[in-house]
């Protein structure tokens, strides 16, 4: 009899099934080319599978540190950036975390899992953060989470607003999962602001969501603190090897980012007034099209709350985007301004 003993949590759900077009998880539509996979396999062949991975992920941290010209002491690696979020909600002293809805759900998911209260400072009408409003709520905050570009709205957050939040001195996690598509990152501010934590991932622009590799850039003290609480072997040799090899191929990532951004802009134009501007690899679309798209074998992200009646669509391959547009045209009918 375990009735009443298991705590009840709202699970993190994704759609599963045999659909043709998947534009729901902001993945890259491009898999790694076979040659790069081979390079990863070659490296892996040399490694002993019977041994645990290096306990504080040094091989991967060294590759990332070298890429940025930082010290390994400024880099922590996680099994996806989600794992790092699960630590960051707990790492600091204070009563609650601050989030800025509508935003990425995992900040409040992990906070609630750890019974940490969440104070919400909603985004403004144009989906930008209000630095002063956040600062007003920051007094007893453990940490403040800001995504830039934000998911699911797609916009970069203004630097001056982020600076206002950093000036509170509270730990600020700037989640830049989509920064490569925006062409802007504030990672260099970690020198000036020891309370800034930059969160990045290999799941989006690098096209390695299946590998589970995320990282953060921050001051030495914070990185050191992470490694005091982190699951010791959560980043395996496959993830570390993939990171090392992927960073050798930054030029390919840049090419693909360019292609995705071009497709994003093409799609946005075609959607006319239905799509919001985006600095990421997805578009927020003001159309209650989730069911209609699913019927046409296209999976997108259904949004709720303030974004009820909106969907978030990941930029896919050209043919996928065309199929999506065709379906939207059928669903929206006369509402679709512009067109291909
Ligand atoms: N941050 C944001 C804003 C995201 O959208 C995502 C993925 N959907 C993540 C972090 C997590 O990425 P991962 O765990 O794959 O690194």
py3Dmol code that shows the C-alpha trace and the ligand (Angstrom):
import py3Dmol

protein = """\
ATOM      1  CA  UNK A   1       0.000   0.000   0.000  1.00  0.00           C
ATOM      2  CA  UNK A   2       1.707   3.198  -1.121  1.00  0.00           C
ATOM      3  CA  UNK A   3      -1.460   5.236  -1.462  1.00  0.00           C
ATOM      4  CA  UNK A   4      -0.714   8.804  -0.415  1.00  0.00           C
ATOM      5  CA  UNK A   5       3.010   8.128   0.001  1.00  0.00           C
ATOM      6  CA  UNK A   6       4.073   9.151  -3.476  1.00  0.00           C
ATOM      7  CA  UNK A   7       4.105  12.917  -3.909  1.00  0.00           C
ATOM      8  CA  UNK A   8       2.013  14.054  -6.828  1.00  0.00           C
ATOM      9  CA  UNK A   9       3.794  16.051  -9.523  1.00  0.00           C
ATOM     10  CA  UNK A  10       2.690  17.303 -12.874  1.00  0.00           C
ATOM     11  CA  UNK A  11       5.040  15.376 -15.177  1.00  0.00           C
ATOM     12  CA  UNK A  12       6.944  17.046 -18.000  1.00  0.00           C
ATOM     13  CA  UNK A  13       5.121  15.749 -21.067  1.00  0.00           C
ATOM     14  CA  UNK A  14       5.946  15.746 -24.754  1.00  0.00           C
ATOM     15  CA  UNK A  15       3.871  14.448 -27.647  1.00  0.00           C
ATOM     16  CA  UNK A  16       4.778  10.980 -28.883  1.00  0.00           C
ATOM     17  CA  UNK A  17       3.477   8.991 -31.836  1.00  0.00           C
ATOM     18  CA  UNK A  18       3.983   8.375 -35.518  1.00  0.00           C
ATOM     19  CA  UNK A  19       3.679  11.841 -36.967  1.00  0.00           C
ATOM     20  CA  UNK A  20       5.464  12.880 -40.145  1.00  0.00           C
ATOM     21  CA  UNK A  21       6.742  16.344 -39.247  1.00  0.00           C
ATOM     22  CA  UNK A  22       8.151  17.259 -35.831  1.00  0.00           C
ATOM     23  CA  UNK A  23       8.405  20.978 -35.213  1.00  0.00           C
ATOM     24  CA  UNK A  24       7.694  20.921 -31.493  1.00  0.00           C
ATOM     25  CA  UNK A  25      10.998  20.752 -29.582  1.00  0.00           C
ATOM     26  CA  UNK A  26      13.184  23.436 -31.127  1.00  0.00           C
ATOM     27  CA  UNK A  27      15.656  20.854 -32.339  1.00  0.00           C
ATOM     28  CA  UNK A  28      17.935  21.395 -35.303  1.00  0.00           C
ATOM     29  CA  UNK A  29      16.495  19.830 -38.479  1.00  0.00           C
ATOM     30  CA  UNK A  30      20.062  18.837 -39.439  1.00  0.00           C
ATOM     31  CA  UNK A  31      21.663  15.711 -38.024  1.00  0.00           C
ATOM     32  CA  UNK A  32      25.460  15.667 -37.711  1.00  0.00           C
ATOM     33  CA  UNK A  33      27.028  14.659 -41.038  1.00  0.00           C
ATOM     34  CA  UNK A  34      28.269  11.059 -41.224  1.00  0.00           C
ATOM     35  CA  UNK A  35      31.947  12.166 -41.293  1.00  0.00           C
ATOM     36  CA  UNK A  36      31.595  14.013 -38.004  1.00  0.00           C
ATOM     37  CA  UNK A  37      29.812  11.058 -36.437  1.00  0.00           C
ATOM     38  CA  UNK A  38      32.719   8.888 -37.632  1.00  0.00           C
ATOM     39  CA  UNK A  39      35.159  11.262 -35.959  1.00  0.00           C
ATOM     40  CA  UNK A  40      33.225  10.854 -32.712  1.00  0.00           C
ATOM     41  CA  UNK A  41      33.210   7.048 -33.070  1.00  0.00           C
ATOM     42  CA  UNK A  42      36.972   7.030 -33.760  1.00  0.00           C
ATOM     43  CA  UNK A  43      37.633   8.967 -30.557  1.00  0.00           C
ATOM     44  CA  UNK A  44      35.250   6.745 -28.622  1.00  0.00           C
ATOM     45  CA  UNK A  45      36.959   3.546 -29.801  1.00  0.00           C
ATOM     46  CA  UNK A  46      40.084   4.593 -27.902  1.00  0.00           C
ATOM     47  CA  UNK A  47      38.267   5.046 -24.606  1.00  0.00           C
ATOM     48  CA  UNK A  48      37.689   2.372 -21.961  1.00  0.00           C
ATOM     49  CA  UNK A  49      33.929   1.774 -21.555  1.00  0.00           C
ATOM     50  CA  UNK A  50      34.425  -0.124 -18.291  1.00  0.00           C
ATOM     51  CA  UNK A  51      35.740   2.969 -16.473  1.00  0.00           C
ATOM     52  CA  UNK A  52      33.663   5.841 -15.117  1.00  0.00           C
ATOM     53  CA  UNK A  53      34.060   9.159 -16.914  1.00  0.00           C
ATOM     54  CA  UNK A  54      36.393  11.798 -15.471  1.00  0.00           C
ATOM     55  CA  UNK A  55      34.553  12.866 -12.349  1.00  0.00           C
ATOM     56  CA  UNK A  56      34.299  16.621 -12.994  1.00  0.00           C
ATOM     57  CA  UNK A  57      34.033  16.370 -16.808  1.00  0.00           C
ATOM     58  CA  UNK A  58      37.463  17.886 -17.408  1.00  0.00           C
ATOM     59  CA  UNK A  59      37.877  16.686 -21.024  1.00  0.00           C
ATOM     60  CA  UNK A  60      34.658  18.445 -22.075  1.00  0.00           C
ATOM     61  CA  UNK A  61      35.333  21.524 -19.941  1.00  0.00           C
ATOM     62  CA  UNK A  62      38.778  21.866 -21.514  1.00  0.00           C
ATOM     63  CA  UNK A  63      37.315  21.861 -25.042  1.00  0.00           C
ATOM     64  CA  UNK A  64      34.692  24.464 -24.137  1.00  0.00           C
ATOM     65  CA  UNK A  65      37.180  26.614 -22.216  1.00  0.00           C
ATOM     66  CA  UNK A  66      39.531  26.589 -25.179  1.00  0.00           C
ATOM     67  CA  UNK A  67      36.687  27.526 -27.553  1.00  0.00           C
ATOM     68  CA  UNK A  68      35.903  30.640 -25.466  1.00  0.00           C
ATOM     69  CA  UNK A  69      39.436  31.447 -24.307  1.00  0.00           C
ATOM     70  CA  UNK A  70      38.373  30.893 -20.698  1.00  0.00           C
ATOM     71  CA  UNK A  71      39.753  28.758 -17.865  1.00  0.00           C
ATOM     72  CA  UNK A  72      38.214  25.340 -17.126  1.00  0.00           C
ATOM     73  CA  UNK A  73      37.374  26.880 -13.764  1.00  0.00           C
ATOM     74  CA  UNK A  74      34.766  29.023 -15.538  1.00  0.00           C
ATOM     75  CA  UNK A  75      32.991  26.094 -17.221  1.00  0.00           C
ATOM     76  CA  UNK A  76      30.610  23.456 -15.883  1.00  0.00           C
ATOM     77  CA  UNK A  77      29.044  20.768 -18.057  1.00  0.00           C
ATOM     78  CA  UNK A  78      25.731  19.007 -17.554  1.00  0.00           C
ATOM     79  CA  UNK A  79      23.645  16.192 -19.004  1.00  0.00           C
ATOM     80  CA  UNK A  80      21.787  18.793 -21.016  1.00  0.00           C
ATOM     81  CA  UNK A  81      21.461  22.303 -19.631  1.00  0.00           C
ATOM     82  CA  UNK A  82      18.336  20.981 -17.882  1.00  0.00           C
ATOM     83  CA  UNK A  83      20.590  19.155 -15.423  1.00  0.00           C
ATOM     84  CA  UNK A  84      22.384  22.402 -14.617  1.00  0.00           C
ATOM     85  CA  UNK A  85      19.039  24.159 -14.078  1.00  0.00           C
ATOM     86  CA  UNK A  86      18.135  21.460 -11.561  1.00  0.00           C
ATOM     87  CA  UNK A  87      21.234  22.484  -9.539  1.00  0.00           C
ATOM     88  CA  UNK A  88      20.986  26.224 -10.094  1.00  0.00           C
ATOM     89  CA  UNK A  89      17.544  26.454  -8.463  1.00  0.00           C
ATOM     90  CA  UNK A  90      19.109  24.948  -5.311  1.00  0.00           C
ATOM     91  CA  UNK A  91      22.655  26.324  -5.306  1.00  0.00           C
ATOM     92  CA  UNK A  92      22.146  29.700  -3.652  1.00  0.00           C
ATOM     93  CA  UNK A  93      20.868  31.005  -0.331  1.00  0.00           C
ATOM     94  CA  UNK A  94      17.478  32.749  -0.352  1.00  0.00           C
ATOM     95  CA  UNK A  95      13.773  32.038  -0.278  1.00  0.00           C
ATOM     96  CA  UNK A  96      12.490  31.827  -3.840  1.00  0.00           C
ATOM     97  CA  UNK A  97      13.510  31.960  -7.473  1.00  0.00           C
ATOM     98  CA  UNK A  98      12.278  34.588  -9.916  1.00  0.00           C
ATOM     99  CA  UNK A  99      11.046  33.689 -13.395  1.00  0.00           C
ATOM    100  CA  UNK A 100       9.604  35.861 -16.162  1.00  0.00           C
ATOM    101  CA  UNK A 101       6.617  34.093 -17.765  1.00  0.00           C
ATOM    102  CA  UNK A 102       5.816  33.233 -20.443  1.00  0.00           C
ATOM    103  CA  UNK A 103       9.175  31.471 -20.435  1.00  0.00           C
ATOM    104  CA  UNK A 104      10.892  28.080 -20.384  1.00  0.00           C
ATOM    105  CA  UNK A 105       9.056  25.764 -17.988  1.00  0.00           C
ATOM    106  CA  UNK A 106      11.995  23.903 -16.473  1.00  0.00           C
ATOM    107  CA  UNK A 107      12.983  26.702 -14.064  1.00  0.00           C
ATOM    108  CA  UNK A 108       9.699  26.446 -12.177  1.00  0.00           C
ATOM    109  CA  UNK A 109       9.512  22.668 -12.739  1.00  0.00           C
ATOM    110  CA  UNK A 110      12.762  22.076 -10.822  1.00  0.00           C
ATOM    111  CA  UNK A 111      11.939  24.755  -8.240  1.00  0.00           C
ATOM    112  CA  UNK A 112       8.606  23.106  -7.432  1.00  0.00           C
ATOM    113  CA  UNK A 113      10.238  19.673  -7.367  1.00  0.00           C
ATOM    114  CA  UNK A 114      12.519  21.028  -4.650  1.00  0.00           C
ATOM    115  CA  UNK A 115       9.690  22.842  -2.856  1.00  0.00           C
ATOM    116  CA  UNK A 116      11.222  26.207  -3.683  1.00  0.00           C
ATOM    117  CA  UNK A 117       8.667  28.997  -4.207  1.00  0.00           C
ATOM    118  CA  UNK A 118       8.559  30.764  -7.565  1.00  0.00           C
ATOM    119  CA  UNK A 119       7.943  34.503  -7.845  1.00  0.00           C
ATOM    120  CA  UNK A 120       6.787  35.476 -11.314  1.00  0.00           C
ATOM    121  CA  UNK A 121       7.577  38.852 -12.857  1.00  0.00           C
ATOM    122  CA  UNK A 122       5.743  38.649 -16.192  1.00  0.00           C
ATOM    123  CA  UNK A 123       7.221  39.898 -19.436  1.00  0.00           C
ATOM    124  CA  UNK A 124       5.828  43.155 -20.807  1.00  0.00           C
ATOM    125  CA  UNK A 125       3.488  43.497 -23.762  1.00  0.00           C
ATOM    126  CA  UNK A 126       6.399  43.232 -26.183  1.00  0.00           C
ATOM    127  CA  UNK A 127       7.724  40.175 -24.260  1.00  0.00           C
ATOM    128  CA  UNK A 128      10.702  42.048 -22.830  1.00  0.00           C
ATOM    129  CA  UNK A 129      11.823  41.718 -19.209  1.00  0.00           C
ATOM    130  CA  UNK A 130      11.235  44.610 -16.853  1.00  0.00           C
ATOM    131  CA  UNK A 131      14.573  45.001 -15.040  1.00  0.00           C
ATOM    132  CA  UNK A 132      13.203  47.388 -12.408  1.00  0.00           C
ATOM    133  CA  UNK A 133      10.217  45.183 -11.592  1.00  0.00           C
ATOM    134  CA  UNK A 134      12.555  42.209 -11.168  1.00  0.00           C
ATOM    135  CA  UNK A 135      14.938  44.240  -8.989  1.00  0.00           C
ATOM    136  CA  UNK A 136      11.997  45.226  -6.764  1.00  0.00           C
ATOM    137  CA  UNK A 137      11.224  41.544  -6.134  1.00  0.00           C
ATOM    138  CA  UNK A 138      14.848  40.431  -5.792  1.00  0.00           C
ATOM    139  CA  UNK A 139      15.491  41.089  -2.088  1.00  0.00           C
ATOM    140  CA  UNK A 140      15.257  37.508  -0.831  1.00  0.00           C
ATOM    141  CA  UNK A 141      15.639  35.743  -4.166  1.00  0.00           C
ATOM    142  CA  UNK A 142      17.930  32.730  -4.496  1.00  0.00           C
ATOM    143  CA  UNK A 143      18.338  33.218  -8.203  1.00  0.00           C
ATOM    144  CA  UNK A 144      16.732  34.989 -11.167  1.00  0.00           C
ATOM    145  CA  UNK A 145      16.160  33.096 -14.427  1.00  0.00           C
ATOM    146  CA  UNK A 146      16.003  34.997 -17.711  1.00  0.00           C
ATOM    147  CA  UNK A 147      15.993  33.322 -21.123  1.00  0.00           C
ATOM    148  CA  UNK A 148      17.418  35.344 -24.016  1.00  0.00           C
ATOM    149  CA  UNK A 149      16.295  34.649 -26.686  1.00  0.00           C
ATOM    150  CA  UNK A 150      13.227  33.706 -24.693  1.00  0.00           C
ATOM    151  CA  UNK A 151      11.342  30.468 -25.219  1.00  0.00           C
ATOM    152  CA  UNK A 152       8.486  30.449 -26.357  1.00  0.00           C
ATOM    153  CA  UNK A 153       8.367  34.101 -27.472  1.00  0.00           C
ATOM    154  CA  UNK A 154      11.642  34.037 -29.457  1.00  0.00           C
ATOM    155  CA  UNK A 155      12.921  37.526 -28.621  1.00  0.00           C
ATOM    156  CA  UNK A 156      16.301  38.578 -27.256  1.00  0.00           C
ATOM    157  CA  UNK A 157      16.095  40.529 -24.009  1.00  0.00           C
ATOM    158  CA  UNK A 158      17.417  44.111 -23.993  1.00  0.00           C
ATOM    159  CA  UNK A 159      20.915  44.354 -22.560  1.00  0.00           C
ATOM    160  CA  UNK A 160      20.032  47.412 -20.451  1.00  0.00           C
ATOM    161  CA  UNK A 161      17.242  45.485 -18.692  1.00  0.00           C
ATOM    162  CA  UNK A 162      19.571  42.556 -17.991  1.00  0.00           C
ATOM    163  CA  UNK A 163      22.158  44.971 -16.577  1.00  0.00           C
ATOM    164  CA  UNK A 164      19.532  46.367 -14.184  1.00  0.00           C
ATOM    165  CA  UNK A 165      18.903  42.821 -12.943  1.00  0.00           C
ATOM    166  CA  UNK A 166      22.630  42.092 -12.636  1.00  0.00           C
ATOM    167  CA  UNK A 167      23.046  45.238 -10.535  1.00  0.00           C
ATOM    168  CA  UNK A 168      20.903  43.620  -7.809  1.00  0.00           C
ATOM    169  CA  UNK A 169      23.926  41.404  -7.088  1.00  0.00           C
ATOM    170  CA  UNK A 170      21.649  38.345  -6.935  1.00  0.00           C
ATOM    171  CA  UNK A 171      22.598  35.285  -8.979  1.00  0.00           C
ATOM    172  CA  UNK A 172      21.263  35.789 -12.511  1.00  0.00           C
ATOM    173  CA  UNK A 173      20.998  32.793 -14.825  1.00  0.00           C
ATOM    174  CA  UNK A 174      20.955  34.078 -18.374  1.00  0.00           C
ATOM    175  CA  UNK A 175      19.762  31.112 -20.409  1.00  0.00           C
ATOM    176  CA  UNK A 176      21.194  31.560 -23.888  1.00  0.00           C
ATOM    177  CA  UNK A 177      20.128  28.196 -25.315  1.00  0.00           C
ATOM    178  CA  UNK A 178      19.299  29.907 -28.651  1.00  0.00           C
ATOM    179  CA  UNK A 179      22.079  32.535 -28.692  1.00  0.00           C
ATOM    180  CA  UNK A 180      23.732  31.201 -31.857  1.00  0.00           C
ATOM    181  CA  UNK A 181      20.592  32.084 -33.839  1.00  0.00           C
ATOM    182  CA  UNK A 182      20.531  35.591 -32.406  1.00  0.00           C
ATOM    183  CA  UNK A 183      24.186  36.316 -33.078  1.00  0.00           C
ATOM    184  CA  UNK A 184      24.458  37.932 -29.639  1.00  0.00           C
ATOM    185  CA  UNK A 185      25.661  36.560 -26.331  1.00  0.00           C
ATOM    186  CA  UNK A 186      26.469  38.391 -23.121  1.00  0.00           C
ATOM    187  CA  UNK A 187      28.933  35.735 -21.922  1.00  0.00           C
ATOM    188  CA  UNK A 188      31.792  38.218 -21.753  1.00  0.00           C
ATOM    189  CA  UNK A 189      30.012  39.977 -18.884  1.00  0.00           C
ATOM    190  CA  UNK A 190      30.961  37.105 -16.543  1.00  0.00           C
ATOM    191  CA  UNK A 191      34.265  38.933 -15.901  1.00  0.00           C
ATOM    192  CA  UNK A 192      32.477  42.041 -14.755  1.00  0.00           C
ATOM    193  CA  UNK A 193      29.547  40.371 -12.955  1.00  0.00           C
ATOM    194  CA  UNK A 194      30.479  37.497 -10.638  1.00  0.00           C
ATOM    195  CA  UNK A 195      26.736  36.940 -10.125  1.00  0.00           C
ATOM    196  CA  UNK A 196      26.152  36.149 -13.834  1.00  0.00           C
ATOM    197  CA  UNK A 197      25.726  32.566 -14.985  1.00  0.00           C
ATOM    198  CA  UNK A 198      25.481  31.984 -18.729  1.00  0.00           C
ATOM    199  CA  UNK A 199      23.667  28.800 -19.685  1.00  0.00           C
ATOM    200  CA  UNK A 200      24.248  27.230 -23.103  1.00  0.00           C
ATOM    201  CA  UNK A 201      23.474  23.970 -24.863  1.00  0.00           C
ATOM    202  CA  UNK A 202      24.571  21.704 -27.703  1.00  0.00           C
ATOM    203  CA  UNK A 203      20.940  20.710 -28.284  1.00  0.00           C
ATOM    204  CA  UNK A 204      19.942  23.523 -30.653  1.00  0.00           C
ATOM    205  CA  UNK A 205      22.436  25.120 -33.077  1.00  0.00           C
ATOM    206  CA  UNK A 206      24.897  22.215 -32.713  1.00  0.00           C
ATOM    207  CA  UNK A 207      22.189  19.673 -33.560  1.00  0.00           C
ATOM    208  CA  UNK A 208      23.021  17.305 -30.698  1.00  0.00           C
ATOM    209  CA  UNK A 209      19.826  17.166 -28.617  1.00  0.00           C
ATOM    210  CA  UNK A 210      20.109  13.369 -28.468  1.00  0.00           C
ATOM    211  CA  UNK A 211      23.574  13.537 -26.936  1.00  0.00           C
ATOM    212  CA  UNK A 212      22.468  15.557 -23.882  1.00  0.00           C
ATOM    213  CA  UNK A 213      25.145  18.186 -23.495  1.00  0.00           C
ATOM    214  CA  UNK A 214      24.741  21.572 -21.854  1.00  0.00           C
ATOM    215  CA  UNK A 215      27.154  23.904 -20.139  1.00  0.00           C
ATOM    216  CA  UNK A 216      27.423  27.059 -18.103  1.00  0.00           C
ATOM    217  CA  UNK A 217      29.995  29.833 -18.033  1.00  0.00           C
ATOM    218  CA  UNK A 218      30.423  31.616 -14.710  1.00  0.00           C
ATOM    219  CA  UNK A 219      32.870  32.762 -12.062  1.00  0.00           C
ATOM    220  CA  UNK A 220      35.111  30.165 -10.429  1.00  0.00           C
ATOM    221  CA  UNK A 221      33.262  30.163  -7.128  1.00  0.00           C
ATOM    222  CA  UNK A 222      29.933  29.290  -8.716  1.00  0.00           C
ATOM    223  CA  UNK A 223      31.437  26.571 -10.914  1.00  0.00           C
ATOM    224  CA  UNK A 224      33.183  25.137  -7.865  1.00  0.00           C
ATOM    225  CA  UNK A 225      29.899  25.191  -5.932  1.00  0.00           C
ATOM    226  CA  UNK A 226      28.131  23.330  -8.763  1.00  0.00           C
ATOM    227  CA  UNK A 227      30.685  20.538  -8.623  1.00  0.00           C
ATOM    228  CA  UNK A 228      30.053  20.156  -4.889  1.00  0.00           C
ATOM    229  CA  UNK A 229      26.419  19.231  -5.494  1.00  0.00           C
ATOM    230  CA  UNK A 230      26.470  17.714  -8.967  1.00  0.00           C
ATOM    231  CA  UNK A 231      25.813  14.003  -9.618  1.00  0.00           C
ATOM    232  CA  UNK A 232      29.392  12.819 -10.068  1.00  0.00           C
ATOM    233  CA  UNK A 233      29.167  10.850 -13.313  1.00  0.00           C
ATOM    234  CA  UNK A 234      26.141  12.331 -15.073  1.00  0.00           C
ATOM    235  CA  UNK A 235      28.185  13.424 -18.104  1.00  0.00           C
ATOM    236  CA  UNK A 236      29.419  10.276 -19.835  1.00  0.00           C
ATOM    237  CA  UNK A 237      32.277   9.665 -22.244  1.00  0.00           C
ATOM    238  CA  UNK A 238      29.937   9.757 -25.250  1.00  0.00           C
ATOM    239  CA  UNK A 239      28.714  13.228 -24.363  1.00  0.00           C
ATOM    240  CA  UNK A 240      32.228  14.496 -23.640  1.00  0.00           C
ATOM    241  CA  UNK A 241      33.595  13.084 -26.880  1.00  0.00           C
ATOM    242  CA  UNK A 242      30.744  14.569 -28.910  1.00  0.00           C
ATOM    243  CA  UNK A 243      31.380  17.989 -27.349  1.00  0.00           C
ATOM    244  CA  UNK A 244      35.077  17.827 -28.141  1.00  0.00           C
ATOM    245  CA  UNK A 245      34.514  16.849 -31.779  1.00  0.00           C
ATOM    246  CA  UNK A 246      31.576  19.231 -32.368  1.00  0.00           C
ATOM    247  CA  UNK A 247      33.605  22.252 -31.309  1.00  0.00           C
ATOM    248  CA  UNK A 248      36.140  21.467 -34.039  1.00  0.00           C
ATOM    249  CA  UNK A 249      33.327  22.006 -36.552  1.00  0.00           C
ATOM    250  CA  UNK A 250      32.041  25.420 -35.531  1.00  0.00           C
ATOM    251  CA  UNK A 251      32.129  26.544 -39.184  1.00  0.00           C
ATOM    252  CA  UNK A 252      29.500  23.927 -40.064  1.00  0.00           C
ATOM    253  CA  UNK A 253      27.333  25.075 -37.153  1.00  0.00           C
ATOM    254  CA  UNK A 254      27.610  28.658 -38.401  1.00  0.00           C
ATOM    255  CA  UNK A 255      26.552  27.613 -41.911  1.00  0.00           C
ATOM    256  CA  UNK A 256      23.543  25.760 -40.610  1.00  0.00           C
ATOM    257  CA  UNK A 257      22.545  28.581 -38.301  1.00  0.00           C
ATOM    258  CA  UNK A 258      22.603  30.890 -41.304  1.00  0.00           C
ATOM    259  CA  UNK A 259      20.368  28.524 -43.248  1.00  0.00           C
ATOM    260  CA  UNK A 260      17.905  28.167 -40.360  1.00  0.00           C
ATOM    261  CA  UNK A 261      17.765  31.933 -39.844  1.00  0.00           C
ATOM    262  CA  UNK A 262      17.062  32.446 -43.555  1.00  0.00           C
ATOM    263  CA  UNK A 263      14.257  29.905 -43.395  1.00  0.00           C
ATOM    264  CA  UNK A 264      12.918  31.551 -40.235  1.00  0.00           C
ATOM    265  CA  UNK A 265      12.690  34.904 -41.980  1.00  0.00           C
ATOM    266  CA  UNK A 266      11.091  33.368 -45.062  1.00  0.00           C
ATOM    267  CA  UNK A 267       8.493  31.660 -42.892  1.00  0.00           C
ATOM    268  CA  UNK A 268       7.846  34.775 -40.868  1.00  0.00           C
ATOM    269  CA  UNK A 269       7.202  36.843 -43.965  1.00  0.00           C
ATOM    270  CA  UNK A 270       4.879  34.198 -45.346  1.00  0.00           C
ATOM    271  CA  UNK A 271       2.948  34.126 -42.077  1.00  0.00           C
ATOM    272  CA  UNK A 272       2.439  37.886 -42.205  1.00  0.00           C
ATOM    273  CA  UNK A 273       0.824  39.303 -39.094  1.00  0.00           C
ATOM    274  CA  UNK A 274       0.416  35.862 -37.501  1.00  0.00           C
ATOM    275  CA  UNK A 275       4.089  35.451 -36.536  1.00  0.00           C
ATOM    276  CA  UNK A 276       6.062  37.480 -34.028  1.00  0.00           C
ATOM    277  CA  UNK A 277       9.657  38.494 -34.766  1.00  0.00           C
ATOM    278  CA  UNK A 278      12.163  35.893 -33.551  1.00  0.00           C
ATOM    279  CA  UNK A 279      15.870  35.767 -32.701  1.00  0.00           C
ATOM    280  CA  UNK A 280      15.771  31.981 -32.241  1.00  0.00           C
ATOM    281  CA  UNK A 281      15.117  28.818 -34.318  1.00  0.00           C
ATOM    282  CA  UNK A 282      11.365  28.928 -33.826  1.00  0.00           C
ATOM    283  CA  UNK A 283       8.429  31.259 -34.306  1.00  0.00           C
ATOM    284  CA  UNK A 284       5.585  32.181 -32.009  1.00  0.00           C
ATOM    285  CA  UNK A 285       2.447  32.088 -34.123  1.00  0.00           C
ATOM    286  CA  UNK A 286      -0.846  33.662 -33.160  1.00  0.00           C
ATOM    287  CA  UNK A 287      -3.139  30.967 -34.450  1.00  0.00           C
ATOM    288  CA  UNK A 288      -5.123  28.280 -32.656  1.00  0.00           C
ATOM    289  CA  UNK A 289      -3.765  25.694 -35.060  1.00  0.00           C
ATOM    290  CA  UNK A 290      -2.476  22.877 -32.857  1.00  0.00           C
ATOM    291  CA  UNK A 291      -5.240  20.353 -33.554  1.00  0.00           C
ATOM    292  CA  UNK A 292      -5.531  21.321 -37.207  1.00  0.00           C
ATOM    293  CA  UNK A 293      -1.803  20.836 -37.724  1.00  0.00           C
ATOM    294  CA  UNK A 294      -1.791  17.527 -35.853  1.00  0.00           C
ATOM    295  CA  UNK A 295      -4.567  16.292 -38.139  1.00  0.00           C
ATOM    296  CA  UNK A 296      -2.224  17.109 -41.013  1.00  0.00           C
ATOM    297  CA  UNK A 297       0.602  15.105 -39.404  1.00  0.00           C
ATOM    298  CA  UNK A 298       2.516  18.161 -38.136  1.00  0.00           C
ATOM    299  CA  UNK A 299       3.440  18.443 -34.464  1.00  0.00           C
ATOM    300  CA  UNK A 300       4.035  21.904 -33.024  1.00  0.00           C
ATOM    301  CA  UNK A 301       3.998  23.151 -29.444  1.00  0.00           C
ATOM    302  CA  UNK A 302       0.589  24.120 -28.088  1.00  0.00           C
ATOM    303  CA  UNK A 303       0.769  27.090 -25.715  1.00  0.00           C
ATOM    304  CA  UNK A 304      -1.525  28.051 -22.880  1.00  0.00           C
ATOM    305  CA  UNK A 305      -2.201  30.760 -20.302  1.00  0.00           C
ATOM    306  CA  UNK A 306      -1.368  34.183 -21.670  1.00  0.00           C
ATOM    307  CA  UNK A 307      -0.437  32.510 -24.956  1.00  0.00           C
ATOM    308  CA  UNK A 308      -3.630  30.491 -25.259  1.00  0.00           C
ATOM    309  CA  UNK A 309      -4.528  30.271 -28.927  1.00  0.00           C
ATOM    310  CA  UNK A 310      -0.868  30.457 -29.986  1.00  0.00           C
ATOM    311  CA  UNK A 311       1.523  27.765 -31.162  1.00  0.00           C
ATOM    312  CA  UNK A 312       5.308  27.620 -31.251  1.00  0.00           C
ATOM    313  CA  UNK A 313       6.778  26.183 -34.404  1.00  0.00           C
ATOM    314  CA  UNK A 314      10.394  25.102 -34.794  1.00  0.00           C
ATOM    315  CA  UNK A 315      12.099  26.008 -38.063  1.00  0.00           C
ATOM    316  CA  UNK A 316      12.544  22.744 -39.945  1.00  0.00           C
ATOM    317  CA  UNK A 317      13.798  21.662 -43.354  1.00  0.00           C
ATOM    318  CA  UNK A 318      12.550  23.689 -46.280  1.00  0.00           C
ATOM    319  CA  UNK A 319       9.988  21.020 -47.289  1.00  0.00           C
ATOM    320  CA  UNK A 320       8.744  20.776 -43.717  1.00  0.00           C
ATOM    321  CA  UNK A 321       8.331  24.541 -43.487  1.00  0.00           C
ATOM    322  CA  UNK A 322       6.489  24.550 -46.807  1.00  0.00           C
ATOM    323  CA  UNK A 323       4.158  21.788 -45.651  1.00  0.00           C
ATOM    324  CA  UNK A 324       3.553  23.720 -42.427  1.00  0.00           C
ATOM    325  CA  UNK A 325       2.764  26.902 -44.379  1.00  0.00           C
ATOM    326  CA  UNK A 326       0.398  25.067 -46.662  1.00  0.00           C
ATOM    327  CA  UNK A 327      -1.426  23.641 -43.632  1.00  0.00           C
ATOM    328  CA  UNK A 328      -1.595  27.044 -41.942  1.00  0.00           C
ATOM    329  CA  UNK A 329      -3.032  28.509 -45.098  1.00  0.00           C
ATOM    330  CA  UNK A 330      -5.808  25.947 -45.005  1.00  0.00           C
ATOM    331  CA  UNK A 331      -6.443  26.492 -41.292  1.00  0.00           C
ATOM    332  CA  UNK A 332      -6.214  30.287 -41.208  1.00  0.00           C
ATOM    333  CA  UNK A 333      -7.942  30.906 -44.520  1.00  0.00           C
ATOM    334  CA  UNK A 334      -8.374  34.621 -45.017  1.00  0.00           C
ATOM    335  CA  UNK A 335      -6.474  35.537 -41.816  1.00  0.00           C
ATOM    336  CA  UNK A 336      -3.169  34.877 -43.516  1.00  0.00           C
ATOM    337  CA  UNK A 337      -1.703  38.194 -44.565  1.00  0.00           C
ATOM    338  CA  UNK A 338       0.990  38.106 -47.265  1.00  0.00           C
ATOM    339  CA  UNK A 339       1.876  34.686 -48.636  1.00  0.00           C
ATOM    340  CA  UNK A 340       4.511  32.918 -50.658  1.00  0.00           C
TER     341      UNK A 340
END
"""
ligand_1 = """\
16
LIG
N 16.802 26.433 -21.973
C 15.879 26.738 -22.883
C 15.406 28.150 -22.989
C 15.361 25.727 -23.705
O 14.403 26.027 -24.585
C 15.836 24.406 -23.581
C 15.347 23.262 -24.433
N 14.067 23.249 -24.840
C 16.789 24.144 -22.603
C 17.263 25.180 -21.834
C 17.262 22.751 -22.305
O 18.114 22.257 -23.233
P 18.980 20.951 -22.993
O 18.618 20.349 -21.663
O 18.657 20.076 -24.131
O 20.407 21.445 -22.997
"""
view = py3Dmol.view(width=600, height=400)
view.addModel(protein, "pdb")
view.setStyle({"model": 0}, {"cartoon": {"style": "trace"}})
view.addModel(ligand_1, "xyz")
view.setStyle({"model": 1}, {"stick": {}})
view.zoomTo()
view.show()
